[in-house]
Amino acid sequence: MKPSRLLPLLLAFIKFISSMLVASSAYELHRDEYLYLNYGQHLAWGYLEVPPLMALQSWLTLALGGSWFWVKFWPVLWGSLTVYVVARAAQRLGGGSWAVVLAGICYLVGAYTRLNFLFQPNSFEVFAFTAVGYLLIRYQQDGRPRWWLAMGILLGLALLNKYSALFFIAALGVALLLTPLRWALRTRAFWLGAGLALLLWLPNLLWQLRHGIPFRHHMALLHDTQLVNVSVADFWKDQLLMNLPGLWVWSAGLLALLAGPLRQYRAVGLLSCGGWLLLTVLHGKSYYALGYYPILFAAGGVWWEQAWAKWPRAARLARPVLLLLPVLLCLPLLPLLFTVEPPARMQALGPRYQSTGAFRWEDGRNHALPQDFADMLGWQELADKTWQAYLALPAATRAHTLILAANYGQAGAINYYNRRRPLPAAHSFNGSYLLWQSRMPSLPWQYVLLIDDEPDNLAAHFRSFCRVGEVRNPYARERGTAILLGTGPDSAIVQRIRQERRQGLAEWGKFREQDR
């Protein structure tokens, strides 16, 4: 193997190993991960939150046993591949070993450390966006039509992964139109690539159309509950902080692409600018923009290497120091990037990081822990206590039990940790769980295990209704969530459950009660 190929592979290996090993056992899986893992038990061409690519990864994860390693394998894999692509892009732009290492280090110590640790669609999105930027560079260098076909496949998979790929495609189209690459829009290869992307996305697109485009309702919910709290100032402050250790690299890369020595690849720089502009206008979450930076690390590494080439004597000292700079800048942020500190220690460190916004949740307020950290606590406690409550029921009738959770995190965690136990699946009126709830059983439910804050006016609908457990972890976002047992539900509450599911499905689109 050529030495030039070994360095990108080494960086990818470092990324994989570091992501797998640097984690505190005090934390569990993230709220969203439990939802996506449940996708693997309900394979379909569409879901209410995201397209189906996550479901395929979930199915493979569960087929391999569903352990912590296999859950984390996918985001770490996509992160490792992204580092490899960044390194190869730096080489393609004319960079030597120093530029490659600098670009790779900037990725390794940036916000991607946490992103590539969570089993969510974001890691594949960053990989796909970075790879498209790399292929755009390759096309400008040799003009081979196959790069458009490869881009089409990547963009098709990106659309099967997350709908925000539509914004990336829009930014890509504008970037092509504003540069000499617009002539490529008249080529057969470009339209074949576009056709491949559409063909790959088509099953999910048809699913959306068949069900009244539930994506619109998802975006409305997201806007009303989360995006409304995202200000333009906060969005751009986060852009500077997320990749702070590499700020001096990616900003130089952007300038080099737009008006510097790499301006022949201006389309790549304009692609990032277009993506940021769209997300600013649409009040996107800060991390939605992370896919636009890695290719800039490659360009920035090359620019700095070329700049220091003018002063070879000074470069001998400066280059090693500059390689260490992102690492040194990363060290103070290490507790925010990796789950290395247990919850009590993170709470104690909180005042030090309040100004960064890391402890600000989607409700717009600061809390004791970062939201992602609080969302990784209390789940196994909830699942085990639900199982114990189920076991306490009479053995002859316990199978006639409905487990109903208030949100997808609760339902997903109960199903994940009890996946090898004979526990009925937990359901919810939240998100895709609306599609998976079982039809009314031939025999009525005799018990209802309700996972929620204690509601009012329900006791009258049961022979008995009491609290049998609750989440006590003081750092968990779910702290205080109750496990409530109702026996002998009357017909009114059974009909209410059915009606709430019908109403929930109707809000999302053209779904019927039998849709799963």
Residue, then its C-alpha position, 0 to 999 in steps of 0.5 A: m500500500k502507498p504511504s500516502r494511503l496509510l496516513p488517512l487509514l491511521l487517522a481513521f483507526i485513531k478515531f474509531i479506537s478513541s471513540m470506543l474507549v473514552a466513555s464513562s460507565a456512569y452513562e447509558l444510551h441516549r433517549d433518541e437511540y432507544l427510538y431508533l433501535n425500535y425501528g429495527q423491529h418495525l422495518a418500513w420505508g418511512y417513519l414519522e421522525v426520519p427516513p428508513l436508513m436508521a432502521l436498517q442499521s438498527w435491524l443489523t444491531l439487534a441481529l448482532g445482539g444489540s449490545w452497547f458496542w454494536v449500537k455505537f459501532w455505526p456512528v463511530l464507523w461513519g465518523s472514522l470514514t469521515v476522517y479518512v475522507v477529510a485526509r484524502a481531500a487534503q491530499r487531493l488539494g495538494g497537501g502533504s503529511w503535515a496538512v493531512v494530520l492537521a485536518g484530521i486532528c481538527y476533526l478528531v477534537g471538534a464537536y464530532t467527538r460527541l456527535n459520532f458517539l450517538f446512534q443518530p442520523n447525524s453521523f452518516e449525514v456528516f460523512a455523506f456531505t463531506a464525501v460529496g465535497y471530496l467527489l466535487i474536488r475529484y470531478q474538477q481535477d479529472g472530469r470523470p463522469r463517474w463522480w456524478l454517479a457516486m455523488g448521486i448514490l451518496l445524496g440518495l442515501a443521505l435523503l434516506n437518512k435525514y430530510s435535511a439533505l434537501f437543504f444540502i442539495a439546494a446549497l449544492g445547486v446554488a454553488l454549481l450555478l454560481t461557478p463554472l461548474r454550471w456547465a456540468l448541469r448540461t451533461r448526461a452524467f450529472w442527470l444520471g447522478a440526479g436520477l440515481a439519487l431520486l431512485l434511491w429516495l423514491p420508496n420513502l418519497l412515495w411513503q411520504l406522499r401516500h401518508g399525506i407528507p407527515f414530514r410537514h407535521h414533524m417540522a411544525l412540531l420541531h419549530d414550535t417546541q425547539l427551533v423557536n428557541v434558536s436565535v440567529a445570534d446563538f446559532w452563530k455563536d455555536q458555530l464558532l464554539m463547536n469547532l473552536p479548536g480548529l476555527w483558525v483552520w476551517s476559516a482559512g480553508l473557507l477563504a482559500l476556497l472562495a478567494g485564495p489559492l484554492r479558488q478553482y474549487r470555489a463551489v465547495g466553499l460556496l456549498s458551505c456558505g449556502g448551507w449555513l445561510l439556509l440554516t440561519v434563515l430556517h432557524g435550524k439547530s446549531y449542530y445541523a451545520l456540522g456537515y459543512y465543516p470537515i471539507l474546510f479542515a482539509a482546505g485549511g490544512v493545505w493553506w497553512e502548509q503552503a503559507w509556512a512553505k515561504w518560511p522554511r526555517a520558522a516552519r520547522l518550529a511552528r509546524p509541530v506547535l500548530l499541530l498541538l494547538p487544536v489539542l491544547l485548545c480542546l483540553p478545557l472542553l474535554p468534559l463537554l466532548f466526551t462522557v468522561e466525567p460522571p454526573a456529579r462531577m459534571q454538575a460541579l463543573g457547570p459554572r465554568y461552562q455556562s457561558t458556552g451555552a453547553f448547559r442550555w437545553e432546547d427549552g432555552r434555559n440552563h440546567a445542571l447537566p448538558q441536555d445530551f448527558a441528562d438524556m443518557l441517565g435513568w433509562q435502565e432504572l425505568a426499564d427494570k422497575t417496569w419489569q418488576a411491576y409486571l412480574a408482580l402481577p398474577a402470572a395467569t393474567r399478566a399477559h393482558t397488560l398494556i404498557l403505555a409511555a408518555n414519550y418515545g424515550q421511555a417506551g424505547a428504553i423499556n423495550y431495549y432493556n427488556r428485549r430478552r424478557p417476556l414483557p409486552a412491548a411498551h407503546s406511546f402516543n409519541g412519534s412513530y410509536l403511534l404506528w406500532q401500537s397493537r390492535m385492540p386485543s381479542l380479550p380486554w386489557q386487565y392491567v395498564l402500566l402507565i409511564d408518566d407524571e402522575p395524571d389527574n382523574l384516572a383513578a375512577h376508571f380502574r378498580s385500583f390505581c397506584r404508583v408502583g415505582e419512579v425514576r430516582n436518578p437525581y441527574a436524569r432528565e426523566r427524574g420523577t417519572a412515575i410507573l403507575l399500575g391500573t387494574g381492571p380498566d373500564s370501557a371508557i378508558v379503553q375507548r379513550i386510549r383508542q381515540e387518542r391514538r386515532q387523533g394522534l395518527a390523524e395529526w400526522g397525515k393520512f394514517r388509519e388505525q390499522d397502519r403500523 
